[in-house]
Structures are given as structure tokens and as C-alpha cells.
Amino acid sequence: MGGVAPPTREPVPACIHPRTFKYFFPRDTVKTLWERLAARYGNLKMNGAFRMMEIEAERFFLRSVIGGNPITVIRKRACTDADIDELHALFGYEGAP
């Protein structure tokens, strides 16, 4: 298929939604990936004091340390499997867990 290999994911307990994941990507792909996410989901907010960057989308939050890994996806209650499938497509691979 020629895409990138799926990132690794580790479930992380969260009070917002029980299906929260951390996605780890090759270092040389992270900047381009965040640009793609910002183009689709909205402005990337930087918080230098906490060294965090975040995009708040309608269905989930995307967070990471500035310039880095992992990308944490915190699903909001309204988040559907179709929303995650779309996110996975932006990540560059097909299929949902």
C-alpha cells in the first residue's frame, strides 16, 4: 500500500473518555503530521510555559510536548469510530483498533 507503518498505541486511563491513546511516530514525520492535523482540525495552540501544543477538535483533543511525541488523543464523549478512522487516515494508515 505504500503508506507508513501504523504507530504504536498505548491505552491511557482518562476521566474524559475511557478510550484515550498515545500515538508514537518517527521523529522525522512529526512536524509534517502536526501541520496536516492543524489544516484539518484547526489552529495549533502553543503553551511554552508547559512545553505543550494542542489542537481542540470538535470530537477530541490532540496534545503533545512541543515538537514531539507522543501525540495524545483524548476522545470527547461525542467522538465516534468514524472520527477516529478519519484521524487514522490523516496519520497515514488505514484501519481502526
Backbone bond lengths (Angstrom), bond angles and torsions (degrees), N, CA, C in turn:
res aa  C-N    CA-C-N  psi(-1)  N-CA   C-N-CA  omega(-1)  CA-C   N-CA-C  phi
1 M - - - 1.430 - - 1.521 111.86 -
2 G 1.310 119.16 -23.95 1.443 122.13 172.80 1.521 115.67 85.04
3 G 1.333 119.80 -5.36 1.462 121.68 179.78 1.517 110.44 -77.32
4 V 1.302 115.69 -173.35 1.458 119.69 177.08 1.513 109.28 -85.99
5 A 1.298 115.60 157.34 1.468 119.95 177.57 1.515 109.14 -66.26
6 P 1.321 117.60 147.99 1.458 119.43 178.23 1.518 110.61 -59.18
7 P 1.327 117.17 142.36 1.466 118.71 175.36 1.515 109.35 -70.81
8 T 1.299 115.34 162.93 1.460 118.53 174.04 1.519 107.88 -81.01
9 R 1.321 116.39 151.13 1.457 120.36 -179.77 1.506 109.49 -133.87
10 E 1.312 114.61 140.30 1.454 120.19 176.22 1.520 108.03 -126.65
11 P 1.348 118.47 121.86 1.458 119.00 176.21 1.527 110.79 -64.95
12 V 1.308 115.95 140.40 1.454 121.76 -179.90 1.523 107.94 -130.93
13 P 1.329 118.49 125.95 1.459 119.47 179.06 1.527 111.04 -59.81
14 A 1.312 117.31 139.39 1.460 121.75 178.36 1.514 109.13 -145.62
15 C 1.311 115.77 147.27 1.460 118.44 -179.78 1.529 111.13 -79.65
16 I 1.334 118.64 -22.59 1.462 120.94 -178.12 1.522 110.08 -72.19
17 H 1.294 117.28 -44.26 1.464 121.73 -178.11 1.526 107.09 -158.07
18 P 1.303 117.93 137.45 1.469 118.86 -176.45 1.521 114.11 -69.70
19 R 1.329 119.10 -12.44 1.456 120.34 -178.92 1.520 109.79 -107.01
20 T 1.314 115.31 78.57 1.453 123.88 177.46 1.519 107.25 -112.04
21 F 1.339 116.47 136.55 1.454 120.24 -176.64 1.512 111.61 -131.76
22 K 1.320 114.98 153.88 1.466 122.36 170.68 1.523 106.69 -112.61
23 Y 1.331 115.58 129.36 1.459 122.42 -179.39 1.524 108.67 -111.79
24 F 1.319 116.27 127.63 1.459 122.38 -179.70 1.529 108.83 -107.50
25 F 1.341 116.24 130.38 1.462 122.02 -177.59 1.521 110.41 -124.86
26 P 1.340 116.45 157.82 1.467 118.93 173.54 1.535 109.70 -58.35
27 R 1.306 116.30 138.05 1.464 122.39 -175.16 1.533 112.66 -52.65
28 D 1.323 117.98 -39.25 1.467 120.45 -175.71 1.527 113.58 -74.79
29 T 1.327 118.65 -4.27 1.465 121.32 179.31 1.528 113.53 -106.26
30 V 1.326 117.47 -10.92 1.464 121.26 -170.83 1.532 112.29 -64.47
31 K 1.317 118.97 -45.74 1.473 121.58 -177.56 1.526 110.73 -60.47
32 T 1.318 116.84 -48.07 1.458 120.76 179.50 1.524 110.91 -63.36
33 L 1.299 116.70 -38.83 1.455 120.86 179.64 1.534 111.15 -62.95
34 W 1.327 117.57 -44.99 1.468 120.06 178.52 1.523 111.03 -63.77
35 E 1.326 117.98 -35.85 1.468 120.74 176.75 1.526 110.24 -62.76
36 R 1.315 116.55 -42.52 1.466 121.74 177.91 1.532 111.33 -63.63
37 L 1.326 116.84 -43.06 1.463 121.21 178.57 1.532 111.32 -64.08
38 A 1.338 117.13 -41.89 1.463 120.76 179.17 1.525 111.00 -65.45
39 A 1.335 117.65 -37.68 1.464 120.89 178.82 1.527 110.66 -63.65
40 R 1.317 117.49 -33.59 1.460 120.84 -177.72 1.531 112.99 -87.98
41 Y 1.344 117.21 -42.52 1.459 120.52 -168.52 1.524 115.31 -107.54
42 G 1.302 119.29 -8.59 1.463 119.91 177.08 1.512 113.01 121.65
43 N 1.311 113.98 -177.53 1.456 121.73 -172.91 1.523 113.11 -60.42
44 L 1.301 112.78 139.75 1.455 121.21 175.16 1.526 107.63 -86.31
45 K 1.318 117.12 122.89 1.464 122.12 179.20 1.513 108.75 -99.35
46 M 1.318 115.40 133.71 1.458 121.27 179.46 1.530 109.09 -110.10
47 N 1.319 116.07 134.67 1.451 121.62 175.14 1.523 106.91 -123.78
48 G 1.332 114.84 91.49 1.458 120.48 -176.33 1.511 113.97 -62.01
49 A 1.328 116.77 -32.04 1.462 119.87 -178.55 1.529 111.42 -62.22
50 F 1.334 116.53 -36.06 1.462 120.71 -179.60 1.526 112.04 -105.12
51 R 1.349 116.59 4.12 1.475 122.95 -178.15 1.523 111.41 53.21
52 M 1.336 116.10 42.02 1.459 121.47 -179.16 1.523 110.29 -120.76
53 M 1.314 114.95 150.23 1.454 121.54 169.93 1.514 107.14 -128.65
54 E 1.343 115.19 149.89 1.456 119.00 -173.13 1.520 110.63 -153.32
55 I 1.312 114.60 145.93 1.456 122.57 167.91 1.521 105.77 -122.29
56 E 1.333 116.23 127.25 1.459 119.35 174.07 1.517 107.58 -101.20
57 A 1.312 116.33 106.37 1.461 122.35 177.04 1.527 108.43 -91.11
58 E 1.317 115.33 172.16 1.461 119.58 -179.29 1.527 111.99 -61.99
59 R 1.346 116.86 -35.45 1.467 120.62 -172.89 1.518 115.55 -107.83
60 F 1.357 117.28 -11.49 1.459 119.75 -179.65 1.518 110.70 -163.14
61 F 1.326 115.54 168.44 1.459 123.49 172.30 1.524 107.41 -105.46
62 L 1.322 116.46 142.45 1.458 122.66 173.09 1.529 106.42 -117.23
63 R 1.323 117.44 124.20 1.465 120.79 -176.41 1.522 110.81 -134.83
64 S 1.330 114.21 151.73 1.451 120.70 174.81 1.521 108.55 -162.74
65 V 1.331 116.22 161.88 1.453 118.60 167.47 1.519 106.26 -68.18
66 I 1.320 117.66 154.70 1.463 121.29 -175.81 1.523 109.78 -56.51
67 G 1.334 114.62 122.99 1.456 121.76 176.37 1.507 115.65 72.78
68 G 1.329 118.07 17.25 1.440 115.07 -170.88 1.502 119.13 -139.78
69 N 1.284 112.29 -164.52 1.448 126.43 179.59 1.520 108.39 -112.41
70 P 1.302 118.38 162.66 1.454 125.38 -14.19 1.525 110.55 -79.08
71 I 1.322 116.27 168.99 1.452 121.04 170.03 1.518 105.86 -93.35
72 T 1.317 116.07 119.22 1.455 121.33 178.68 1.518 108.08 -92.94
73 V 1.318 116.47 130.76 1.454 122.33 176.86 1.522 107.31 -112.40
74 I 1.318 115.40 114.73 1.464 121.37 177.88 1.517 106.86 -105.74
75 R 1.310 115.77 110.57 1.462 120.83 -177.45 1.517 110.76 -76.85
76 K 1.339 115.42 133.53 1.465 120.39 171.79 1.523 107.62 -81.42
77 R 1.301 116.88 166.16 1.466 121.09 -176.95 1.526 112.80 -58.12
78 A 1.329 117.75 -33.89 1.463 121.50 -177.69 1.527 113.36 -80.46
79 C 1.320 118.01 -2.73 1.459 121.68 -176.98 1.528 110.77 -68.46
80 T 1.330 115.79 129.78 1.460 120.72 -179.50 1.522 110.77 -108.44
81 D 1.313 115.85 169.51 1.458 119.77 175.40 1.527 110.84 -62.05
82 A 1.341 117.56 -33.55 1.466 121.02 178.03 1.530 110.63 -63.81
83 D 1.337 117.46 -37.14 1.471 120.95 176.86 1.529 110.35 -63.00
84 I 1.317 116.05 -41.72 1.464 120.06 179.39 1.529 110.80 -69.63
85 D 1.331 117.59 -37.81 1.472 120.41 175.97 1.528 110.53 -59.35
86 E 1.343 116.92 -41.32 1.467 120.37 178.03 1.525 110.41 -64.27
87 L 1.326 116.56 -42.78 1.459 120.68 177.56 1.524 110.61 -60.75
88 H 1.323 116.38 -44.03 1.465 120.28 179.23 1.529 111.01 -61.76
89 A 1.315 117.54 -36.55 1.465 120.78 177.34 1.538 109.70 -63.69
90 L 1.327 117.14 -39.37 1.469 119.71 176.68 1.519 110.78 -67.61
91 F 1.318 116.83 -31.85 1.459 120.63 175.97 1.526 111.27 -67.64
92 G 1.339 116.72 -21.06 1.454 120.20 175.62 1.520 114.89 104.27
93 Y 1.307 118.17 18.60 1.460 119.85 175.82 1.505 109.79 -144.37
94 E 1.300 115.24 162.96 1.468 121.02 -177.56 1.517 110.65 -105.76
95 G 1.311 115.60 156.99 1.453 121.03 174.29 1.505 112.80 97.22
96 A 1.289 115.10 148.41 1.465 121.55 177.69 1.525 108.20 -116.46
97 P 1.320 116.79 157.30 1.468 119.14 -179.45 1.509 112.02 -64.37
